Amino acid sequence: MRKIGFYGGKFLPLHQGHVYAIIKASTMVDELYVVLSQSEKRDQALCKGSKLPYIPSRIRLRWLSQLTKEMPHVKVVEVEDHDGDEDYNWNEGALKIREVIGQGIDVVFSSEIDYDPIFKELYPEAKHMLIDEKREQYPISATEIRNKGVFHYWDYIPDVAKPYFIKKVVILGTESCGKSTLTRNLALIYNTNYVREYGREYCEDLGGCDGIILEQDYPIIAYGHKLKEYEAIKQANKIVFIDTEAVVTQFYSELYNQKHQQVLNEIARIQQYHLCLFLEPDVKWVDDGLRVHGEQLVREENNQRLKELLKENGIEFVRISGTYQERLEKAIEVIGGVFEGV
Ligand SMILES: NC(=O)c1ccc[n+]([C@@H]2O[C@H](COP(=O)([O-])OP(=O)(O)OC[C@H]3O[C@@H](n4cnc5c(N)ncnc54)[C@H](O)[C@@H]3O)[C@@H](O)[C@H]2O)c1
């Protein structure tokens, strides 16, 4: 007879203790249901005043789905279980869990001895199996993570969940204002990775961009850049530094092709950065072979236009200027003030 088990939780957030228990449980039954018990109201209340902003259930479901994607006998299901004002109605919860599993339950897994009488009553036919009750493998709890923040317990956050928490810092500015240098330096200092300006790579591939870049190249650049961000975030360590975004691409589309493109506005609209650092063009112009607007007056006009475009797109930024040393110091100061524990 096939053995059916389930392991439930709020996974707010998912941590390595949960992962350990899920993997272990998966080796003990023929079919394991990982049940996300969620209620927006209850989970919002739980996160309120903590260091963990509420995490929508879709995100938590996505983590669990990614975690178990190569385990066909593990099924991830969601149960919305808030009824009325009660914190958690165990009876209602159990009914819904039974309904979603849709077959007899042989084992209920948890690491909570206190759940024993509850599970015995709700699932009398099933055995309650405790996994690492003392939490020796991973001495952590979601409550503790909510209290101190995910960055405090970063090593306990599974790789599938980490990208959700990465702080995205984008560095903006016109040509030759030190963006790529600052982006790289910050990434090295914060021991993380960074995203190079994809437009540069694209232009280099064409052998330069003076007079040859077409209107249709810009959306490819903007989306290509997004894809690089998506990949970089998967490997980042708490924070990621990004050189340029879609409004800067719009700026170049206007500058080189005299085209303001709606598609670039749309890409800009769905971007979500936690901090934008705007570099003023007051460092020496460096001609790298791809740049064409070196006169100071033109640099300032361009700078003004980029700021206007950012404003039109509702993007707020912190201005950074001065020598390379001052820029670096200012950026570190701003980052330290905005993010705790990076
Ligand atoms: N207590 C509640 O308010 C509540 C709310 C919703 C659902 N539930 C029910 O209780 C079950 C568990 O929910 P929860 O609130 O405890 O969820 P949770 O997300 O806090 O924990 C999920 C499970 O992981 C275990 N766990 C936590 N840290 C661990 C570690 N370091 N190592 C190993 N295991 C660890 C917990 O004991 C629990 O069994 C659900 O399936 C549901 O039936 C309870």
The ligand as a Gaussian input file, in Angstrom:
#p B3LYP/6-31G(d) Opt

LIG

0 1
 N        0.051000      27.465000      14.623000
 C       -0.661000      28.077000      13.716000
 O       -1.107000      29.194000      13.879000
 C       -0.896000      27.408000      12.408000
 C       -1.223000      28.178000      11.305000
 C       -1.384000      27.541000      10.092000
 C       -1.268000      26.169000      10.040000
 N       -0.976000      25.442000      11.141000
 C       -0.865000      23.979000      11.096000
 O        0.327000      23.581000      11.674000
 C        1.158000      22.997000      10.716000
 C        2.531000      23.646000      10.926000
 O        2.427000      25.051000      10.844000
 P        3.392000      26.040000      11.606000
 O        2.592000      27.210000      11.977000
 O        4.133000      25.334000      12.678000
 O        4.357000      26.425000      10.386000
 P        5.872000      26.878000      10.313000
 O        6.083000      27.380000       8.944000
 O        6.204000      27.758000      11.447000
 O        6.682000      25.521000      10.485000
 C        6.483000      24.466000       9.606000
 C        7.033000      23.176000      10.169000
 O        8.446000      23.267000      10.228000
 C        8.895000      22.836000      11.477000
 N       10.168000      23.518000      11.740000
 C       10.350000      24.811000      12.044000
 N       11.661000      25.075000      12.258000
 C       12.313000      23.915000      12.058000
 C       13.688000      23.523000      12.138000
 N       14.646000      24.408000      12.440000
 N       14.028000      22.259000      11.871000
 C       13.073000      21.348000      11.552000
 N       11.765000      21.648000      11.470000
 C       11.390000      22.925000      11.718000
 C        7.770000      23.210000      12.412000
 O        7.812000      22.455000      13.589000
 C        6.572000      22.877000      11.580000
 O        6.295000      21.513000      11.676000
 C        0.485000      23.262000       9.383000
 O        0.530000      22.190000       8.541000
 C       -0.937000      23.513000       9.753000
 O       -1.678000      22.327000       9.772000
 C       -0.770000      26.047000      12.308000

